[in-house]
Amino acid sequence: MNQPTDRIFLRGLAIQTTIGFIDWERHVKQTVVIDLEIPVDCELAARNDDVVDTVNYKSMAKRTIAFVEAAEFKLVETLAHRLAMLLLAEFDVAWVKLTVNKPGAIRGSRDVGITLERHRSNGPAA
């Protein structure tokens, strides 16, 4: 079976969370901005015009928000990896590509962050 070449994306999902390793960052919620991309075969959904034939991106967004709001990580790398592994475990997708931006983290820059891609074959979350 061929892998789908269609993609669903979600860009600019702003969420408040505890993120950072500097002492003050452990006490103040900061905004992270999440971009997600997942593979999907749109042909069946387009033919039937029914959300059951695709990935429900509203459900994925709600789960992402709940996870990130409750998170208390020191590193954006940890947040990104754990979120990717959670989405793979809870949604029927072969892979997820995500970016976590931390606006204003570096003086003079718009944001700093990480982009990663995880596949179902990467195994369980650490």
PyMOL commands that set and color helices and strands:
alter all, ss='L'
color gray80, all
select helices_A, chain A and resi 23-26+42-48+51-53+57-70+76-90+120-122
alter helices_A, ss='H'
color red, helices_A
select strands_A, chain A and resi 6-19+30-40+72-73+95-103+111-119
alter strands_A, ss='S'
color yellow, strands_A
deselect
rebuild
show_as cartoon
